[in-house]
Amino acid sequence: MKKLFDLFLSILIFVSCSDSGGEDPIDPPIEPPVENDRPKNLEEYNATSDGLRDYYFEDGYFDIGVAIAPQTLDKPDEIALIKRHMNSLTAENAMKWSSIEPTEGNFNWSDADKIVDFAVANDLKVRGHTLCWHQQVPDWIFEDNGVEASKELVLERLKSHIAAVVGRYKGKIYAWDVVNEAIDDGGGYRNSKWYSICGEDYIFEAFKAAREADPDAKLFYNDYNATEPQKRYSIEKLLEDLISRQLVDGIGLQGHWNLDGPYLSRIRDAFDSYAALGVELQITELDINTGSANEYTSTIESKQKSAYGRYFQEFRDYKDEITSVTFWGLTDDHSWLNQPGKPNFPLLFDKNYDPKGPYFDVIDF
């Protein structure tokens, strides 16, 4: 009888201590500190030449990349930072449609070529970004002699553009963000010009054109808030359709996150769901928004250290599914979040090219 009572009591204790179904705390349980010889401060960092690529890519994890402007490659200090830490590059804006084909049939290759040529010369991979987006896209695509262009004409222009761009960099760009942000936050298709004229067909035609232009390139669907359940379910359905047509290889999760979220449970659920589809996972646009503070205070630094630390712990836990992590900018002063009169400090390196506190948490494993 006593054994039955003890068993019943243990079941009660287990149930009472189980997850109640609410959101998990922001920070994971504290783990014992890791003993390693990696730098713990700026002085130790300056005494070594190792960087993120050594601790991650060369240690069997994933590519470490950065999005840059072509002007970055005119600055020796920034080139040195790239070479030390990155093994992958993304053009932040130079490959978007308005930059590369501002008027029909007239291509501006110089900025994109500059990034690709640098990458090839320095044995860096290149992620292409992005072939089809609802922003930074010229109006001429959707017009025909002063009236709205037909679906047939818009799709023909889309396919022609993709054939030209992907074809030019065939064998040099290993992966493309083919379609960017086609799903809105409510889970429906974004009501863009692409969708209002072509319906969902523009998505499939874009992927078909990219596949035909470079059969060896990996093709990704890329979106923000891809960990949020309502949007995630719709992205999964789109991916399933693309997979059935053998048109997609991976999902790009834009990591425009902040000090407090997304919750780890949502990140894990998203990683598990996307991985279950059999596609690669890549974090394509990582930065941690520090909010509206005008200065990078010790309090903000502490919160950002915690945020970067817990997110990278998740990335490492999914090393078999995640093949690349790309930062959206090299240093704080080059971030899209850092606007005149509205400073932000979202990246691992400051304007002096020095690592900030979060850097040391990211490499401490």
C-alpha positions as CSV (number, residue, x, y, z in Angstrom):
1,M,0.0,0.0,0.0
2,K,2.8,2.4,0.9
3,K,4.4,1.8,-2.6
4,L,1.1,2.7,-4.3
5,F,0.8,5.8,-2.2
6,D,4.4,6.9,-3.0
7,L,3.8,6.3,-6.7
8,F,0.6,8.4,-6.6
9,L,2.4,11.2,-4.7
10,S,5.2,11.2,-7.3
11,I,2.7,11.5,-10.1
12,L,1.1,14.5,-8.4
13,I,4.4,16.2,-7.9
14,F,5.3,15.6,-11.6
15,V,2.0,17.1,-12.9
16,S,2.2,20.1,-10.6
17,C,5.7,20.9,-11.8
18,S,5.0,20.4,-15.6
19,D,4.7,23.3,-18.1
20,S,1.4,25.0,-17.7
21,G,1.3,25.9,-21.4
22,G,2.2,29.5,-21.0
23,E,5.1,31.3,-22.6
24,D,8.6,30.3,-21.5
25,P,10.7,32.8,-19.6
26,I,12.9,35.0,-21.8
27,D,16.1,33.5,-20.5
28,P,16.9,29.7,-20.6
29,P,18.0,28.0,-17.4
30,I,21.4,29.0,-16.2
31,E,24.1,26.6,-17.3
32,P,27.5,26.1,-15.8
33,P,30.1,28.4,-17.4
34,V,32.0,26.9,-20.3
35,E,35.8,26.5,-19.9
36,N,37.6,27.5,-23.0
37,D,40.5,29.7,-24.1
38,R,38.5,32.1,-26.2
39,P,38.8,35.8,-25.6
40,K,36.6,37.2,-22.8
41,N,37.4,40.9,-23.3
42,L,38.8,43.4,-25.8
43,E,42.4,42.9,-24.7
44,E,42.2,39.2,-25.2
45,Y,40.4,39.7,-28.5
46,N,43.2,41.9,-29.8
47,A,45.8,39.3,-28.8
48,T,44.3,36.7,-31.3
49,S,43.4,36.6,-34.9
50,D,40.5,34.1,-34.6
51,G,36.9,35.2,-35.3
52,L,33.3,34.1,-35.6
53,R,34.0,32.0,-38.7
54,D,36.7,30.0,-36.7
55,Y,34.4,29.3,-33.8
56,Y,31.4,28.4,-35.9
57,F,31.9,27.4,-39.5
58,E,35.4,25.9,-39.0
59,D,34.2,24.2,-35.8
60,G,31.4,22.3,-37.6
61,Y,28.4,24.6,-37.1
62,F,27.2,26.9,-39.8
63,D,28.3,29.7,-42.2
64,I,28.7,33.1,-40.6
65,G,27.7,35.9,-43.0
66,V,27.1,39.6,-43.3
67,A,25.1,41.9,-45.5
68,I,27.1,44.8,-46.9
69,A,27.0,47.7,-49.3
70,P,29.7,47.9,-52.0
71,Q,31.2,51.0,-50.3
72,T,32.2,48.7,-47.4
73,L,34.9,47.2,-49.7
74,D,36.6,50.6,-50.0
75,K,37.5,50.6,-46.3
76,P,40.5,48.5,-45.2
77,D,39.3,48.3,-41.6
78,E,35.9,46.9,-42.7
79,I,37.6,44.5,-45.1
80,A,39.8,43.2,-42.3
81,L,36.7,42.7,-40.1
82,I,35.0,40.7,-42.8
83,K,38.0,38.5,-43.5
84,R,38.4,37.8,-39.8
85,H,34.9,36.9,-39.0
86,M,32.8,36.0,-42.1
87,N,32.8,33.3,-44.7
88,S,29.6,34.5,-46.5
89,L,28.5,37.8,-48.0
90,T,25.1,39.2,-48.9
91,A,24.4,42.3,-50.9
92,E,22.2,44.4,-48.6
93,N,20.7,46.4,-51.5
94,A,22.9,46.1,-54.6
95,M,21.0,43.1,-56.0
96,K,17.5,44.4,-55.4
97,W,15.5,45.1,-58.5
98,S,15.5,48.9,-58.3
99,S,19.3,48.8,-58.0
100,I,20.1,46.3,-60.6
101,E,17.5,46.9,-63.4
102,P,16.0,50.4,-62.7
103,T,14.7,50.7,-66.3
104,E,13.6,47.8,-68.5
105,G,16.5,46.0,-70.0
106,N,19.2,48.4,-68.6
107,F,21.2,46.6,-66.0
108,N,23.6,48.2,-63.5
109,W,25.9,45.4,-62.6
110,S,28.8,47.4,-61.1
111,D,27.8,47.3,-57.4
112,A,26.7,43.7,-57.4
113,D,29.8,42.7,-59.4
114,K,32.0,44.4,-56.8
115,I,30.7,42.3,-54.0
116,V,30.7,39.0,-55.9
117,D,34.2,39.6,-57.3
118,F,35.5,40.4,-53.8
119,A,33.9,37.2,-52.4
120,V,35.3,35.0,-55.2
121,A,38.8,36.5,-54.8
122,N,38.7,35.9,-51.0
123,D,37.0,32.4,-51.0
124,L,33.8,33.7,-49.5
125,K,30.3,32.3,-50.3
126,V,27.6,34.6,-51.6
127,R,23.9,34.6,-50.8
128,G,21.9,36.4,-53.5
129,H,19.2,38.8,-52.1
130,T,16.6,39.3,-53.5
131,L,15.0,38.5,-56.8
132,C,11.3,39.4,-56.1
133,W,10.1,41.7,-53.4
134,H,7.2,44.2,-53.0
135,Q,9.6,47.0,-52.1
136,Q,12.5,48.6,-54.0
137,V,10.9,47.5,-57.2
138,P,10.5,49.9,-60.2
139,D,7.0,51.0,-61.2
140,W,7.7,50.1,-64.9
141,I,7.2,46.4,-64.2
142,F,3.5,46.9,-63.6
143,E,2.8,49.5,-66.3
144,D,2.1,49.3,-70.0
145,N,1.7,52.5,-72.0
146,G,0.2,54.4,-69.0
147,V,-2.2,51.6,-67.8
148,E,-1.7,48.6,-65.6
149,A,0.2,45.8,-67.3
150,S,-1.4,42.5,-67.9
151,K,-0.5,39.4,-65.8
152,E,1.2,37.9,-68.8
153,L,3.5,40.9,-69.3
154,V,4.4,41.2,-65.6
155,L,5.3,37.6,-65.4
156,E,7.3,37.8,-68.6
157,R,9.3,40.7,-67.1
158,L,9.8,38.8,-63.9
159,K,11.1,35.7,-65.6
160,S,13.4,37.8,-67.9
161,H,14.8,39.7,-64.9
162,I,15.5,36.5,-62.9
163,A,17.1,34.8,-65.9
164,A,19.5,37.7,-66.5
165,V,20.5,38.1,-62.8
166,V,20.8,34.5,-61.8
167,G,22.4,33.6,-65.1
168,R,25.1,36.3,-64.7
169,Y,26.2,34.9,-61.3
170,K,25.7,31.2,-62.1
171,G,28.3,29.2,-60.2
172,K,29.3,32.2,-58.1
173,I,26.2,32.6,-55.9
174,Y,25.4,29.4,-54.1
175,A,21.9,30.5,-52.8
176,W,19.2,33.0,-53.6
177,D,16.4,34.6,-51.7
178,V,14.0,34.1,-54.6
179,V,10.8,35.6,-53.2
180,N,10.8,37.9,-50.2
181,E,7.9,38.6,-47.8
182,A,5.0,37.3,-49.8
183,I,2.9,36.5,-46.7
184,D,1.5,39.3,-44.5
185,D,1.4,39.2,-40.7
186,G,-2.2,38.0,-40.7
187,G,-1.3,34.9,-42.7
188,G,-2.7,35.8,-46.0
189,Y,-0.9,36.7,-49.2
190,R,0.5,40.2,-49.1
191,N,-1.6,42.5,-51.3
192,S,1.3,43.8,-53.3
193,K,1.3,44.8,-57.0
194,W,2.7,41.3,-57.7
195,Y,-0.3,39.7,-56.1
196,S,-3.0,42.0,-57.2
197,I,-2.0,41.5,-60.9
198,C,-0.7,37.9,-60.9
199,G,-2.1,36.2,-57.8
200,E,0.1,33.6,-56.2
201,D,1.4,32.5,-59.6
202,Y,4.2,35.1,-59.5
203,I,5.8,33.2,-56.6
204,F,5.9,29.9,-58.5
205,E,7.0,31.5,-61.7
206,A,9.9,33.3,-59.9
207,F,11.1,30.0,-58.4
208,K,10.8,28.2,-61.8
209,A,12.8,30.9,-63.5
210,A,15.6,30.8,-60.8
211,R,15.7,27.0,-61.0
212,E,16.1,27.1,-64.8
213,A,18.7,29.8,-64.7
214,D,21.0,27.9,-62.2
215,P,19.9,24.4,-61.3
216,D,22.7,24.0,-58.8
217,A,21.8,27.1,-56.7
218,K,19.9,26.7,-53.5
219,L,16.6,28.5,-53.6
220,F,15.0,30.1,-50.5
221,Y,11.8,31.7,-49.5
222,N,12.6,34.6,-47.1
223,D,10.4,36.4,-44.6
224,Y,10.3,38.2,-41.3
225,N,8.2,37.1,-38.2
226,A,8.5,33.6,-39.5
227,T,8.4,32.3,-36.0
228,E,4.9,33.8,-35.3
229,P,2.3,31.0,-35.4
230,Q,-0.3,32.5,-37.7
231,K,2.2,33.6,-40.2
232,R,4.3,30.4,-39.8
233,Y,1.4,28.2,-40.8
234,S,0.9,30.0,-44.0
235,I,4.6,30.0,-44.8
236,E,4.6,26.2,-44.2
237,K,1.7,25.7,-46.7
238,L,3.5,27.8,-49.3
239,L,6.7,25.8,-48.7
240,E,4.8,22.5,-49.0
241,D,3.4,23.7,-52.4
242,L,6.9,24.7,-53.6
243,I,8.4,21.4,-52.3
244,S,5.8,19.4,-54.3
245,R,7.0,21.2,-57.4
246,Q,10.7,20.7,-56.5
247,L,11.2,24.5,-56.5
248,V,12.6,25.3,-53.0
249,D,15.5,24.2,-50.9
250,G,15.2,26.3,-47.8
251,I,13.5,28.9,-45.6
252,G,15.2,32.1,-44.7
253,L,14.1,33.4,-41.3
254,Q,14.8,37.1,-41.0
255,G,16.2,37.6,-37.5
256,H,15.1,41.2,-37.0
257,W,14.5,40.4,-33.3
258,N,14.8,42.5,-30.1
259,L,16.0,42.3,-26.5
260,D,12.9,40.5,-25.3
261,G,11.6,38.3,-28.1
262,P,10.7,36.2,-29.9
263,Y,10.2,33.7,-27.1
264,L,12.5,30.6,-27.3
265,S,9.5,28.3,-27.4
266,R,8.3,30.0,-30.6
267,I,11.7,29.8,-32.2
268,R,12.0,26.1,-31.4
269,D,8.5,25.4,-32.7
270,A,9.3,27.2,-35.9
271,F,12.6,25.4,-36.3
272,D,11.0,22.1,-35.7
273,S,8.1,22.7,-38.1
274,Y,10.2,24.0,-41.0
275,A,12.9,21.3,-40.5
276,A,10.1,18.6,-40.6
277,L,9.4,19.7,-44.2
278,G,12.9,18.7,-45.2
279,V,14.2,22.1,-46.1
280,E,17.3,23.9,-44.9
281,L,17.0,26.7,-42.3
282,Q,19.0,29.9,-42.6
283,I,18.9,33.0,-40.3
284,T,19.2,35.6,-43.0
285,E,19.0,39.1,-41.5
286,L,20.1,39.0,-37.9
287,D,20.2,42.0,-35.6
288,I,18.9,42.8,-32.1
289,N,17.0,46.0,-31.9
290,T,18.0,48.0,-28.7
291,G,15.0,50.3,-28.8
292,S,14.8,54.0,-28.4
293,A,17.7,54.7,-26.0
294,N,20.1,57.3,-27.2
295,E,23.1,55.6,-25.6
296,Y,24.5,52.1,-25.3
297,T,24.2,51.9,-21.6
298,S,25.5,49.1,-19.4
299,T,21.9,48.0,-18.8
300,I,21.2,47.7,-22.6
301,E,24.5,45.9,-23.1
302,S,23.6,43.4,-20.4
303,K,20.2,42.8,-22.0
304,Q,21.7,42.5,-25.5
305,K,24.3,40.0,-24.2
306,S,21.5,37.9,-22.8
307,A,19.5,38.1,-26.1
308,Y,22.4,37.2,-28.4
309,G,23.5,34.5,-26.0
310,R,20.1,32.7,-25.9
311,Y,19.5,33.0,-29.6
312,F,22.9,31.6,-30.5
313,Q,22.3,28.8,-28.1
314,E,19.2,27.9,-30.1
315,F,21.2,28.1,-33.3
316,R,23.8,25.8,-32.0
317,D,21.2,23.3,-30.7
318,Y,19.8,23.2,-34.3
319,K,23.2,22.9,-36.0
320,D,22.0,20.0,-38.1
321,E,19.2,22.0,-39.6
322,I,20.7,25.6,-39.7
323,T,23.3,26.0,-42.5
324,S,23.9,29.8,-42.3
325,V,23.5,32.8,-40.0
326,T,23.9,36.2,-41.6
327,F,24.1,39.5,-39.7
328,W,22.2,42.4,-41.3
329,G,25.1,44.8,-41.2
330,L,28.8,44.8,-40.1
331,T,28.9,47.5,-37.5
332,D,26.3,49.5,-35.5
333,D,26.7,52.7,-37.6
334,H,26.0,50.8,-40.8
335,S,22.8,49.2,-39.6
336,W,19.4,50.1,-41.3
337,L,18.1,50.5,-37.7
338,N,20.6,53.3,-36.9
339,Q,18.9,56.4,-38.3
340,P,19.7,60.1,-37.9
341,G,18.3,61.3,-34.6
342,K,17.3,57.7,-33.7
343,P,20.5,55.7,-32.8
344,N,20.4,52.0,-32.4
345,F,23.1,49.5,-31.5
346,P,21.9,46.2,-33.0
347,L,25.1,44.4,-34.0
348,L,28.1,42.7,-32.5
349,F,30.7,45.4,-33.5
350,D,30.7,49.1,-32.7
351,K,31.6,52.0,-35.0
352,N,35.3,51.6,-34.0
353,Y,35.2,48.0,-35.4
354,D,35.6,46.6,-31.8
355,P,33.5,43.7,-30.5
356,K,30.8,44.7,-27.9
357,G,29.9,42.6,-24.9
358,P,27.5,40.4,-26.7
359,Y,30.2,39.2,-29.0
360,F,31.9,37.4,-26.2
361,D,28.7,35.7,-25.2
362,V,28.2,34.5,-28.8
363,I,31.6,32.8,-28.9
364,D,31.5,31.4,-25.3
365,F,30.5,27.8,-25.9
